[in-house]
Amino acid sequence: MGKLLPGSQPEFACGLSFFASYGRAYHESSYIEEHRPGRYNLDRTPKDCELTPTTMLLRCSPLTFRLFAALVALLCSTVSANSGYGILGVTKMNSDRAECASACRTLVKNSQLTCSATLPGDTSSAHLNRRQSPTITPVECYLKDAAYLRTLALCIVDYCPSDLRLPEREKWWEKGVATASFEPWDPSLTPSMTYDAAEQHALEDMAKVGEANIPIHQPGAPLNKTSRIPQSNYTPVYNSAIFFSGYKSQNGKNAVAIAISTICIPLLFSLLRILPGRPLWYSRLEIALQKPVIGRRHRTPMVGNVGLMPTRGQTLYIGYIIISQLFLSIFPILTIYPNASWPSGQLLLLIGDRTGDLAMANFLAVFLFSSRNNILLWMTNWSHSTFLLLHRWISYCLIIEVSLHSLLLLIMYWSTRDIRQHDLGWIWGIVGTMALVLLWPASILSVRQRAYEFFLAFHQVFSAIALVGTFFHIYKYYKYDYGFEIWVYIGGAVWFLDRLIRLLRLLSNGICTATVTSLHPDGEYIQIDIDGITSHGHVYLSFPTLSWRFWENHPYSVLSTYTGRPEQHDCVKPEPDSDSAEKKEESDSSTTSSASTRTPIQPRTTALLRAMDGLTKTLTTRLLAAPAGADGSKRIILPVLVESSYHSNPATHDLADCSTLLCIAGGVGITAVLPIMRSFEGVRTRLAWGMRNEYLIHAVDPQLRELKQDPSVQIETLVGERLPLLDLLKEEMENEGEGSLGIVVCGPTGMADEVRYAVAELASEAKIQRAVIFVDEAFSW
């Protein structure tokens, strides 16, 4: 950071001055002034900043590189020394320490020069950028006007520090005499004389008239001879430049810190899984963190249906989000007086701008955590339901920050509200703010439960409006100068990539045929069989011909099975007694009969579901309206689009180290449990399954009979009764077996919450000397 001049009063909250000076990136105050109320009355070189297809092509062509650079900075914490791309303060930095020279140019640049006549072909409004000025000086004049160049050089001599060496001054001079550091530059904008030559001419001019007689230049006055800039004019403008670049650079650092930490914390905590042997202390800690922070409910909505109660572990993460965003929205604080642009209200401006920057930084986590193809699902053991819950809490922070950003800057610029209401940047900011604010009431739990499709459509449309509004709000004020638009690119890229991968998953399966069968006379349970594909975990099914809402798709746990019977090679040993011929005939007859019933093995995806509201209700209504078949069951055939395969809870992979597996299923939750049991062949496994009626047993009877062939598998079923959950858990957890105990639950929300709470309570008892891995295989929307 450049030196502070006498009369300047920098103030750093908490004495943390190094925060404001760390990685300082400069920006001259001429750019600051152009959209600030009460600004120092300085003119600015006109630039063609209209958003035309040509300029969009030229400016957006490096979008891929911008996105890549931002992702590297966010995910790998790598700082790139590139002043043209990236986020101000992080990957876009200035190292020439030339704020002093920029302040000089600001003061001299708005002068009326002798070559300020209108160029041929210009119109009265040509090259204006957001602000009209009665006197417009063509860019070419700044490159050759002797009085301008010498006065500028003399100002640099007077106010720039001595350690700003000549090469650094020449570097700034080449590109900064006529253009701002972040504006487009080409060799044609090189001044007609070097800095060294301009300085020598200025010193000669001063020697001719004497230092005491050198003219004093006032902003906006005609400039036709070498003049000096008074310190009383220079200091406030210089302070404006370092204040603006200082807090803007810090805003970029704070925003990147928020984005990195929200993504990396799940990764860091998941590294604890690699601890060898899964220590008992870690198992107890993990189970304790899975307990609801208050009460016994987690998947069951709280009283009043106001939302879902997070677990202790989720609460710690949510607490970090809230505290870090609150702290970084305020600190570090930088104020500098006297200040030409902001003689007052600097703290209001700083917090108002910073909350907007942090809100945009939250785009990464908000869009990533809500996506089905969230890469963190593959890199951590956090469930999709956990990421959705965190998505909501980060979204709350984002909406609050956007609201504060709009409110504080409205207060800041209240005196110019009549002018700003016609400002497109201001209007687009209101559009983005309102779109985000309206998302909150449209996303509460009661709306998601009663009108999920409305919630989903509203969510997509208004999220897109918020991104568009944010982009144009940034563009109208800052163009691509500070890298704020990168956050919009990142949010849009994550959203687009998720949809692209969804489409590829869907196209990989093609258009399939689903056979929908009623398992219950009233259609309470139905079975969906899709031949030709093998899936695992859960899939998203869409029935395009079922209703006019052809885009609807919902997740279902799958029971992947196969159709047909494998070929068997029957051998009959000769019998020594007289009945051998007769037995041979019977064996041949049996073999022939068996061969006649063999069919090729084909993959099949099976889902069992209970009819509720929405898509399942529509499907059940169509099914019950169909005529009954010869066997008395009702069956329909529908085209289906299958998006597969997903894992709702990656923690199931942690079960690989278990020596005992206890699976608790309720109703159709058996579809998620059976595949897990089959994947742990040879491990002592116990299944406790409770159901409302016996119809579901018939649907999975082949799988149950197959599992019962393994002597290490124990299966218990209860029809119309509650499972003795506490007794089951005590029996298994108090069993002093070797290795870890895996507990998997899938069923109604009340049952899952009861198991979760009981496991946490029992695991804390001293007599439990066995590591426990708890997996709740379910969704919580």
C-alpha positions in Angstrom: 0.0 0.0 0.0 1.3 3.5 -0.8 2.3 5.8 2.0 -0.3 7.9 3.9 0.3 11.6 3.7 0.2 14.1 6.6 -3.4 14.8 7.4 -4.6 11.2 6.6 -6.3 9.3 9.4 -6.4 5.6 8.8 -8.4 3.6 11.3 -8.2 -0.2 11.6 -10.7 -2.0 13.9 -9.1 -4.1 16.7 -5.7 -2.8 15.6 -5.5 -5.4 12.8 -3.9 -3.0 10.3 -2.2 -5.8 8.4 -5.5 -7.2 7.2 -6.1 -4.0 5.2 -2.6 -3.9 3.8 -2.2 -7.6 3.0 -2.3 -8.2 -0.8 -3.5 -4.7 -1.6 -4.7 -4.3 -5.1 -5.2 -0.8 -6.3 -7.8 1.0 -8.3 -7.7 4.7 -9.0 -10.4 6.8 -7.5 -11.6 8.1 -10.9 -13.3 4.8 -11.3 -14.7 5.0 -7.8 -16.1 8.4 -8.4 -18.3 7.6 -11.4 -21.1 5.9 -9.4 -20.8 7.3 -5.9 -23.1 10.0 -4.5 -21.3 13.1 -3.1 -18.3 12.2 -5.2 -15.4 14.5 -6.0 -16.3 16.2 -9.2 -13.8 14.6 -11.5 -14.2 13.6 -15.1 -13.2 10.3 -16.6 -11.9 9.3 -19.9 -14.9 8.0 -21.9 -14.9 4.4 -22.9 -17.4 2.4 -25.1 -18.9 0.2 -22.4 -22.1 -0.7 -24.1 -23.1 -4.4 -23.8 -23.1 -5.2 -27.5 -22.6 -8.7 -29.1 -19.1 -7.7 -30.2 -18.0 -6.5 -26.8 -19.6 -9.5 -25.1 -17.7 -11.8 -27.4 -14.4 -10.0 -26.8 -14.9 -9.8 -23.0 -16.5 -13.2 -22.4 -14.1 -15.2 -24.6 -11.8 -16.0 -21.7 -14.8 -17.3 -19.6 -13.4 -20.8 -19.5 -10.1 -19.6 -18.2 -11.8 -17.3 -15.7 -13.9 -20.2 -14.4 -10.8 -22.5 -14.2 -8.8 -19.9 -12.4 -11.5 -19.2 -9.9 -12.0 -23.0 -9.2 -8.3 -23.4 -8.7 -8.3 -20.5 -6.3 -11.3 -21.8 -4.5 -10.7 -25.5 -4.3 -6.9 -25.6 -4.3 -6.2 -22.2 -2.6 -3.7 -21.4 -5.3 -3.1 -17.7 -5.9 -2.3 -16.7 -9.5 -0.3 -13.6 -10.2 -2.4 -12.4 -13.0 -3.8 -8.8 -13.0 -6.2 -9.6 -15.8 -8.2 -12.5 -14.5 -9.6 -13.7 -11.2 -11.1 -12.2 -8.1 -9.7 -8.9 -6.8 -7.5 -9.4 -3.8 -6.9 -13.1 -4.6 -6.0 -13.9 -8.2 -6.2 -10.3 -9.5 -3.6 -8.2 -7.8 -1.5 -5.2 -8.5 2.2 -5.3 -7.5 3.4 -1.9 -8.8 2.3 0.1 -5.7 1.2 2.9 -7.9 -1.9 4.2 -6.1 -0.1 7.6 -5.8 0.2 7.9 -9.6 -3.4 6.9 -10.1 -4.5 9.6 -7.7 -2.4 12.1 -9.6 -4.0 11.1 -12.9 -7.4 11.4 -11.4 -6.7 15.0 -10.4 -5.2 16.1 -13.7 -7.2 14.0 -16.1 -10.4 16.1 -15.9 -8.6 19.2 -16.8 -9.5 21.2 -20.0 -6.6 20.6 -22.3 -5.6 22.6 -25.3 -6.3 19.6 -27.5 -9.8 18.9 -26.1 -11.7 19.7 -29.3 -14.1 17.1 -30.5 -12.6 14.5 -32.9 -14.1 14.1 -36.4 -17.0 11.7 -36.5 -17.8 12.0 -32.7 -21.3 12.8 -31.6 -22.3 14.8 -28.6 -22.8 11.6 -26.6 -20.1 9.5 -28.0 -18.0 7.4 -25.7 -19.9 8.4 -22.5 -19.8 5.8 -19.8 -22.6 6.1 -17.2 -22.0 9.8 -16.6 -22.2 12.9 -18.8 -19.6 15.7 -18.5 -19.6 19.1 -20.2 -16.0 18.7 -21.2 -14.8 15.5 -22.8 -11.1 15.1 -23.6 -10.2 12.5 -26.3 -7.9 9.8 -25.3 -5.3 10.9 -27.8 -4.8 14.2 -26.1 -3.7 12.5 -22.9 -1.0 10.7 -24.9 0.6 13.8 -26.4 -0.5 17.0 -24.4 2.7 18.4 -23.0 1.1 20.3 -20.1 -0.9 17.2 -19.0 2.1 14.8 -19.2 4.5 17.2 -17.4 2.0 18.1 -14.7 1.2 14.4 -14.1 5.0 13.6 -13.9 5.5 16.5 -11.4 2.7 15.2 -9.2 4.3 11.8 -9.2 7.6 13.3 -8.2 5.9 15.2 -5.3 3.7 12.5 -3.8 5.0 9.0 -4.8 7.4 7.3 -2.3 11.1 7.3 -3.1 11.1 3.5 -3.1 8.8 3.5 -6.1 11.7 3.1 -8.5 12.0 4.4 -12.1 11.2 1.0 -13.8 8.0 0.8 -11.7 7.0 4.3 -12.6 7.7 3.7 -16.3 5.6 0.5 -16.2 2.7 2.4 -14.8 3.3 5.4 -17.1 3.2 3.2 -20.2 -0.3 1.8 -19.5 -1.8 4.2 -16.9 -1.5 7.7 -18.4 -4.7 7.4 -20.4 -6.4 4.2 -19.1 -7.2 2.6 -15.8 -5.3 -0.5 -14.8 -8.2 -2.8 -15.3 -9.4 -1.3 -18.5 -8.5 -2.7 -22.0 -5.1 -1.5 -23.2 -3.2 -1.8 -26.4 0.2 -0.4 -27.7 -1.6 2.5 -29.4 -2.3 4.0 -26.0 1.4 4.4 -25.2 2.3 8.1 -24.3 4.4 10.1 -26.8 7.1 10.6 -24.2 8.5 8.4 -21.4 8.0 9.1 -17.8 11.7 10.0 -17.4 11.5 12.5 -20.2 8.3 14.1 -18.9 9.8 14.4 -15.4 12.9 16.1 -16.8 10.8 18.6 -18.8 8.7 19.3 -15.7 11.7 19.9 -13.5 13.2 22.2 -16.2 9.9 24.2 -16.4 9.8 24.6 -12.6 13.5 25.7 -12.6 12.7 28.4 -15.2 10.0 30.0 -13.2 11.2 29.0 -9.7 9.6 26.5 -7.4 7.7 29.2 -5.5 6.2 30.5 -8.7 5.0 27.3 -10.3 1.2 27.5 -11.0 -1.2 25.6 -8.7 -3.7 23.6 -10.6 -7.3 23.2 -9.5 -9.4 20.3 -10.6 -11.4 21.1 -13.8 -9.5 24.2 -14.6 -7.8 24.7 -18.0 -4.3 23.2 -18.1 -1.9 24.8 -20.6 1.3 24.9 -18.6 3.3 22.7 -16.2 1.5 23.0 -12.8 1.5 21.6 -9.3 -1.2 19.7 -7.4 -1.8 21.0 -3.9 -1.7 18.5 -1.1 -5.1 19.6 0.2 -6.5 18.3 -3.1 -4.3 15.3 -3.5 -4.7 13.7 0.0 -8.5 13.0 -0.1 -8.3 11.6 -3.6 -5.3 9.4 -2.8 -7.1 8.2 0.4 -10.2 7.4 -1.7 -8.1 5.1 -4.0 -6.4 3.2 -1.2 -9.6 2.9 0.8 -11.5 1.5 -2.2 -8.8 -0.9 -3.3 -8.1 -1.9 0.3 -11.6 -2.9 1.3 -12.5 -4.3 -2.1 -9.4 -6.5 -2.0 -10.3 -7.6 1.5 -13.8 -8.4 0.4 -12.4 -10.7 -2.2 -10.2 -12.5 0.4 -13.2 -12.9 2.8 -15.4 -14.2 0.0 -12.9 -16.8 -1.1 -12.3 -17.8 2.6 -16.0 -18.5 3.0 -16.2 -20.5 -0.3 -13.2 -22.6 0.5 -14.1 -23.4 4.1 -17.7 -24.4 3.4 -16.4 -26.9 0.8 -13.3 -28.2 2.6 -14.8 -28.7 6.1 -16.7 -31.8 5.0 -13.6 -33.2 3.3 -11.4 -32.6 6.4 -13.8 -34.3 8.8 -14.3 -37.2 6.4 -10.6 -37.9 6.5 -11.1 -39.3 10.0 -12.5 -42.4 8.3 -9.1 -43.5 7.5 -8.1 -44.1 11.1 -7.0 -47.7 11.4 -9.2 -50.1 13.2 -11.9 -47.5 13.9 -11.0 -46.6 17.5 -13.8 -46.8 20.1 -13.5 -43.1 21.0 -14.0 -42.1 17.4 -17.1 -44.4 17.1 -18.6 -42.9 20.3 -17.9 -39.4 19.1 -19.4 -40.0 15.7 -22.6 -41.6 17.2 -22.9 -38.7 19.7 -22.7 -36.2 16.8 -25.6 -38.0 15.0 -28.0 -37.4 17.9 -30.5 -34.6 17.4 -29.3 -31.4 19.0 -32.6 -31.0 20.9 -35.2 -33.7 21.5 -35.5 -37.0 19.7 -36.7 -35.9 16.2 -34.4 -35.5 13.2 -36.2 -36.8 10.1 -39.7 -36.1 11.7 -40.6 -32.4 11.4 -40.5 -30.3 14.5 -43.7 -29.1 16.2 -45.6 -26.8 13.9 -43.9 -28.3 10.9 -41.4 -25.4 10.9 -38.5 -27.6 9.7 -36.2 -30.4 10.5 -34.0 -30.6 13.7 -30.3 -30.9 12.7 -28.0 -33.3 14.5 -25.3 -32.2 16.8 -22.7 -32.6 14.0 -24.8 -30.7 11.6 -25.4 -28.0 14.2 -21.6 -27.5 14.6 -21.2 -27.0 10.9 -24.2 -24.6 10.8 -22.8 -22.7 13.8 -19.5 -22.3 11.9 -21.4 -21.0 8.8 -23.3 -18.4 10.8 -20.4 -17.2 13.0 -17.8 -17.1 10.1 -20.2 -15.2 7.8 -21.1 -12.8 10.5 -17.5 -12.1 11.4 -16.2 -11.8 7.9 -19.1 -9.5 6.9 -17.7 -6.9 9.4 -14.0 -7.6 10.0 -11.4 -6.4 9.2 -12.7 -2.8 9.3 -10.8 -0.1 7.4 -11.6 3.6 7.4 -9.4 6.4 6.0 -10.0 10.2 6.4 -10.0 12.7 4.8 -11.7 11.0 1.9 -12.9 12.7 -1.3 -15.4 10.0 -2.3 -16.7 9.0 1.1 -16.2 11.8 3.7 -18.6 9.9 5.9 -20.4 6.5 6.0 -17.4 4.4 5.2 -18.3 1.7 7.7 -21.8 1.5 6.2 -20.4 1.2 2.7 -17.8 -1.4 3.8 -20.4 -3.7 5.4 -23.0 -3.1 2.7 -20.5 -4.1 -0.1 -19.0 -6.9 1.8 -22.3 -8.7 2.6 -23.0 -8.6 -1.2 -19.6 -10.2 -1.9 -20.1 -12.9 0.7 -23.6 -13.6 -0.6 -22.1 -14.3 -4.1 -19.4 -16.5 -2.7 -22.1 -18.7 -1.2 -23.3 -19.5 -4.7 -20.7 -22.3 -4.9 -21.9 -24.2 -1.8 -25.6 -23.4 -2.4 -25.6 -24.9 -5.9 -23.1 -27.7 -5.2 -24.8 -29.0 -2.0 -28.2 -29.2 -3.7 -27.1 -31.1 -6.8 -27.6 -34.8 -7.2 -24.2 -35.2 -8.6 -22.4 -33.4 -5.8 -18.8 -34.5 -6.0 -18.6 -34.3 -2.2 -21.0 -37.3 -2.0 -18.1 -39.3 -3.5 -15.4 -37.8 -1.5 -17.1 -37.8 2.0 -19.4 -40.0 4.0 -22.0 -37.2 4.4 -25.4 -38.1 3.1 -27.4 -36.3 0.5 -30.0 -35.4 3.1 -27.2 -33.7 5.2 -26.1 -31.7 2.2 -29.6 -30.6 1.4 -30.1 -29.5 5.0 -26.8 -27.5 4.9 -27.9 -26.1 1.5 -30.9 -24.6 3.2 -28.9 -23.0 6.0 -26.3 -21.5 3.7 -29.2 -20.2 1.6 -30.6 -18.5 4.6 -27.3 -16.8 5.2 -27.2 -15.8 1.5 -30.6 -14.3 1.6 -29.9 -12.3 4.8 -26.7 -11.0 3.4 -28.3 -9.9 0.1 -31.0 -8.2 2.1 -28.5 -6.4 4.2 -26.4 -5.4 1.1 -29.5 -3.8 -0.4 -30.7 -2.2 2.8 -27.4 -0.7 3.8 -26.6 0.7 0.4 -30.1 2.1 0.1 -29.5 4.0 3.3 -26.1 5.0 2.0 -27.5 6.4 -1.2 -30.9 7.5 0.0 -30.2 11.1 -1.1 -29.8 10.0 -4.7 -32.6 7.5 -4.8 -34.6 9.5 -7.4 -31.7 9.3 -9.9 -30.7 5.8 -9.1 -34.2 4.4 -9.7 -33.5 4.8 -13.4 -30.1 3.2 -13.1 -30.0 -0.2 -14.8 -27.4 -1.5 -12.4 -29.6 -0.5 -9.5 -32.7 -2.0 -11.1 -31.0 -5.4 -11.8 -29.8 -5.4 -8.2 -33.4 -5.1 -7.0 -34.4 -7.9 -9.4 -31.7 -10.2 -8.0 -32.5 -9.3 -4.4 -36.3 -9.9 -4.7 -35.8 -13.2 -6.5 -33.7 -14.5 -3.7 -35.9 -13.2 -1.0 -39.0 -14.7 -2.5 -37.3 -18.1 -2.6 -37.4 -18.3 1.2 -41.2 -18.5 1.8 -41.7 -20.6 -1.3 -39.2 -23.2 0.1 -40.5 -23.8 3.7 -41.2 -27.3 4.7 -45.0 -27.1 4.5 -44.8 -25.9 0.9 -42.3 -28.6 0.0 -44.6 -31.3 1.5 -47.9 -30.1 0.0 -46.8 -28.7 -3.4 -43.4 -30.2 -4.1 -43.6 -29.7 -7.9 -44.6 -26.1 -7.4 -41.7 -25.6 -5.0 -39.2 -27.2 -7.5 -40.4 -25.2 -10.5 -40.4 -21.9 -8.5 -37.0 -22.7 -7.1 -35.5 -23.3 -10.6 -37.0 -20.2 -12.2 -36.3 -17.7 -9.5 -32.7 -19.1 -8.9 -32.1 -18.4 -12.6 -33.6 -14.9 -12.3 -31.3 -14.3 -9.3 -28.2 -15.3 -11.2 -29.1 -13.2 -14.2 -30.0 -10.2 -12.0 -26.7 -10.5 -10.1 -24.7 -10.7 -13.3 -26.1 -7.6 -14.9 -26.0 -5.8 -11.5 -22.3 -6.4 -11.5 -21.8 -5.7 -15.2 -23.6 -2.4 -15.2 -21.4 -1.1 -12.4 -18.0 -2.9 -12.7 -18.0 -4.6 -16.1 -15.3 -7.4 -15.7 -12.9 -5.3 -13.7 -13.0 -7.0 -10.3 -13.9 -10.6 -11.0 -17.2 -10.5 -9.1 -18.9 -12.1 -12.1 -16.8 -15.3 -11.5 -19.1 -16.2 -8.6 -22.1 -16.1 -11.0 -20.1 -18.2 -13.5 -19.3 -20.8 -10.8 -22.9 -21.1 -9.6 -24.2 -21.4 -13.2 -21.5 -23.9 -14.1 -22.3 -26.1 -11.1 -26.0 -26.0 -12.0 -25.4 -26.7 -15.7 -23.0 -29.6 -15.1 -25.4 -31.2 -12.7 -28.2 -31.1 -15.3 -25.8 -32.3 -18.0 -24.7 -35.4 -15.9 -28.4 -36.1 -15.1 -29.2 -36.0 -18.8 -26.3 -38.4 -19.6 -27.4 -40.8 -16.9 -30.9 -40.8 -18.3 -29.8 -41.2 -21.9 -27.5 -44.1 -21.0 -30.6 -46.1 -20.1 -32.8 -45.0 -23.0 -36.5 -45.3 -22.9 -37.5 -48.2 -20.8 -40.7 -50.1 -20.1 -42.0 -50.3 -16.6 -44.5 -53.0 -15.4 -46.5 -51.6 -12.5 -48.2 -54.2 -10.3 -50.5 -53.7 -7.4 -49.5 -55.7 -4.3 -52.5 -54.7 -2.3 -56.2 -54.8 -3.3 -56.5 -51.1 -2.5 -53.2 -50.2 -4.1 -51.5 -49.3 -0.8 -48.3 -51.0 -2.1 -47.2 -51.2 -5.7 -44.2 -52.8 -7.4 -42.4 -51.3 -10.4 -40.3 -53.7 -12.5 -38.0 -52.3 -15.2 -36.4 -55.0 -17.3 -33.1 -54.5 -19.1 -31.2 -52.4 -16.6 -29.4 -53.0 -13.4 -29.3 -50.3 -10.7 -28.2 -50.0 -7.1 -28.8 -47.5 -4.4 -31.7 -45.4 -5.7 -32.9 -44.1 -9.0 -35.0 -41.3 -10.3 -38.0 -42.4 -12.3 -40.1 -40.3 -14.7 -43.3 -41.4 -16.4 -43.7 -39.0 -19.3 -47.1 -40.4 -20.4 -48.6 -40.5 -16.9 -49.6 -36.8 -16.7 -49.0 -33.5 -18.4 -46.2 -32.8 -16.0 -43.8 -35.1 -18.0 -40.7 -33.6 -16.3 -41.6 -35.0 -12.8 -39.1 -37.4 -11.4 -38.7 -38.8 -7.9 -36.2 -41.0 -6.1 -36.9 -44.6 -5.2 -34.7 -47.2 -3.5 -34.2 -50.1 -5.8 -34.2 -53.9 -5.2 -32.1 -54.9 -8.2 -32.9 -58.5 -9.2 -32.7 -60.7 -12.2 -35.3 -62.6 -14.2 -35.0 -66.2 -15.4 -33.3 -69.2 -14.0 -29.7 -70.2 -14.5 -28.9 -73.3 -16.5 -28.1 -76.4 -14.4 -26.2 -79.5 -15.3 -27.9 -82.5 -13.7 -26.0 -85.7 -13.1 -27.6 -88.9 -12.0 -25.4 -91.6 -10.4 -26.2 -95.2 -11.2 -28.0 -97.0 -8.4 -26.9 -100.6 -7.5 -30.4 -101.9 -6.6 -33.2 -103.1 -8.9 -35.0 -99.8 -8.7 -32.2 -97.9 -10.5 -33.9 -98.0 -13.9 -37.1 -96.6 -12.4 -35.3 -93.9 -10.6 -33.3 -93.1 -13.7 -36.6 -92.5 -15.6 -37.9 -90.2 -12.9 -34.7 -88.3 -12.8 -34.7 -87.9 -16.6 -38.3 -86.8 -16.5 -37.5 -84.2 -13.8 -34.5 -82.9 -15.7 -36.6 -82.5 -18.9 -39.3 -80.6 -17.0 -36.7 -78.3 -15.4 -35.0 -77.6 -18.7 -38.3 -76.7 -20.3 -38.9 -73.9 -17.6 -35.4 -72.4 -17.8 -35.3 -68.9 -19.2 -32.3 -66.6 -20.0 -31.1 -64.4 -17.1 -32.0 -60.8 -17.7 -31.2 -57.7 -15.5 -34.2 -56.1 -13.8 -34.6 -53.1 -11.5 -37.4 -53.4 -9.0 -38.8 -50.7 -6.7 -41.4 -51.2 -4.0 -43.3 -48.1 -2.9 -46.2 -47.1 -0.8 -48.9 -44.9 -2.4 -48.7 -41.4 -1.0 -49.5 -38.0 -2.6 -48.2 -36.6 -5.9 -46.7 -39.0 -8.5 -47.4 -42.2 -6.5 -51.0 -41.2 -6.1 -51.4 -40.5 -9.8 -49.7 -43.8 -10.6 -51.9 -45.7 -8.2 -55.1 -44.2 -9.6 -54.1 -45.2 -13.1 -53.3 -48.7 -11.8 -56.6 -49.3 -10.0 -58.5 -48.2 -13.0 -57.0 -51.0 -15.1 -58.8 -54.3 -15.5 -57.6 -57.2 -13.3 -55.5 -59.9 -15.0 -56.1 -63.7 -15.0 -54.4 -64.0 -11.6 -56.6 -61.3 -10.1 -53.8 -58.7 -9.8 -53.9 -55.3 -11.6 -51.0 -54.5 -13.9 -50.2 -51.7 -16.3 -47.2 -51.1 -18.6 -45.8 -47.6 -19.0 -42.8 -46.0 -20.7 -40.3 -44.8 -18.1 -37.1 -42.8 -18.0 -34.6 -44.0 -15.5 -31.8 -41.8 -14.1 -29.5 -44.1 -12.3 -27.6 -44.9 -10.1 -27.2 -42.8 -7.0 -26.3 -43.4 -3.3 -28.3 -41.4 -0.8 -25.9 -42.2 2.0 -22.2 -42.9 1.1 -21.7 -44.0 4.8 -22.8 -47.4 3.7 -19.2 -47.9 2.4 -18.0 -47.7 6.0 -19.9 -50.9 6.8 -17.1 -52.9 5.0 -15.1 -53.1 8.2 -18.0 -54.5 10.3 -18.1 -58.1 11.5 -21.8 -57.9 12.4 -24.6 -56.2 10.6 -28.0 -55.4 12.1 -30.6 -54.2 9.6 -33.9 -52.7 10.7 -36.5 -52.1 8.1 -40.0 -50.8 8.1 -42.5 -51.3 5.3 -41.0 -50.6 1.8 -37.7 -49.7 3.5 -36.8 -53.4 2.9 -35.8 -52.4 -0.7 -32.8 -50.4 0.6 -31.8 -53.0 3.2 -31.8 -56.2 1.1 -29.1 -55.1 -1.4 -26.9 -54.1 1.6 -27.3 -57.5 3.2 -26.5 -59.3 -0.1 -23.3 -57.3 -0.4 -22.1 -58.5 3.0 -22.1 -62.2 2.3 -20.4 -64.2 5.1 -20.8 -61.5 7.7 -23.2 -62.3 10.6 -26.3 -60.5 9.6 -29.6 -60.0 11.4 -32.7 -58.5 9.7 -35.7 -57.2 11.7 -38.5 -56.2 9.4 -41.9 -54.8 10.5 -44.8 -54.2 8.1 -48.4 -53.2 8.2 -49.6 -56.3 6.3 -48.2 -59.4 4.6 -48.5 -58.3 1.0 -44.9 -57.0 0.9 -43.5 -60.4 2.0 -44.7 -62.1 -1.1 -43.0 -59.4 -3.3 -39.5 -60.1 -1.7 -40.0 -63.8 -0.9 -37.4 -65.0 -3.5 -34.7 -62.7 -2.0 -35.5 -63.7 1.5 -35.3 -67.4 0.7 -32.0 -66.8 -1.0 -30.6 -65.0 2.1 -31.9 -67.7 4.4 -29.6 -70.3 2.7 -26.7 -68.5 4.4 -26.5 -69.8 8.0 -25.0 -66.5 9.1 -28.2 -64.6 8.2 -31.0 -64.3 10.7 -34.4 -62.9 9.5 -37.2 -61.8 11.8 -40.5 -60.4 10.5 -43.4 -58.8 12.3 -46.8 -58.1 10.6 -49.0 -55.4 12.2 -46.8 -55.0 15.2 -44.1 -52.6 16.3 -40.6 -53.9 16.4 -39.0 -54.1 19.8 -36.3 -51.7 18.7 -34.7 -51.1 22.1 -34.4 -54.8 22.9 -32.9 -55.5 19.4 -30.3 -52.7 19.8 -29.3 -53.7 23.3 -28.9 -57.3 22.4 -26.6 -56.6 19.5 -24.6 -53.7 21.0 -24.0 -55.5 24.3 -22.8 -58.5 22.5 -19.0 -58.6 22.9 -18.1 -59.7 19.4 -15.0 -58.9 17.6 -15.0 -56.0 15.1 -17.4 -53.2 14.6 -21.2 -53.5 14.6 -23.0 -51.9 11.7 -26.6 -50.7 12.2 -28.7 -49.8 9.2 -32.2 -48.5 9.4 -34.6 -47.7 6.6 -38.3 -47.0 7.2 -40.8 -44.5 8.5 -39.4 -41.3 9.9 -40.6 -42.0 13.5 -38.9 -45.4 13.5 -35.7 -44.1 12.1 -35.6 -41.3 14.7 -36.3 -43.8 17.5 -33.4 -46.0 16.4 -31.0 -43.0 16.0 -31.8 -41.8 19.5 -31.5 -45.3 21.1 -28.2 -46.0 19.4 -26.7 -42.7 20.6 -27.9 -43.4 24.2 -26.7 -46.9 24.3 -23.3 -46.1 22.7 -22.5 -43.7 25.5 -22.8 -46.3 28.2 -19.5 -47.6 29.6 -20.5 -51.3 29.2 -20.7 -50.9 25.4 -17.1 -51.7 24.3 -17.8 -52.2 20.7 -17.4 -49.7 17.8 -20.7 -48.9 16.1 -21.4 -47.6 12.6 -24.9 -46.1 12.2 -26.4 -45.6 8.8 -29.8 -44.0 8.2 -30.6 -45.0 4.6 -33.3 -42.5 3.8 -34.2 -39.1 2.3 -35.2 -36.0 4.1 -36.4 -33.3 1.7 
